[in-house]
């Protein structure tokens, strides 16, 4: 799977069912594995929601259209 494939998916938090945002970057470790995804939080009308780092271990499921994660908001 390509990073661009992941960037097309919405990130949904399983703890509250809300959309967090979309992936804008990924951190790769020295071992070549993804360590963390940088997610652009959902934007409000004129304001950016900022970014959040989601560790790869917090990903529960990668589906066709969404990525389900377990993170405290």
HELIX and SHEET records of a PDB file:
HELIX    1   1 UNK A    3  UNK A    7  1                                   5    
HELIX    2   2 UNK A   56  UNK A   58  5                                   3    
SHEET    1   A 6 UNK A  51  UNK A  55  0                                        
SHEET    2   A 6 UNK A  34  UNK A  41 -1                                        
SHEET    3   A 6 UNK A  19  UNK A  28 -1                                        
SHEET    4   A 6 UNK A  10  UNK A  13 -1                                        
SHEET    5   A 6 UNK A  66  UNK A  69  1                                        
SHEET    6   A 6 UNK A  59  UNK A  62 -1                                        
END                                                                             
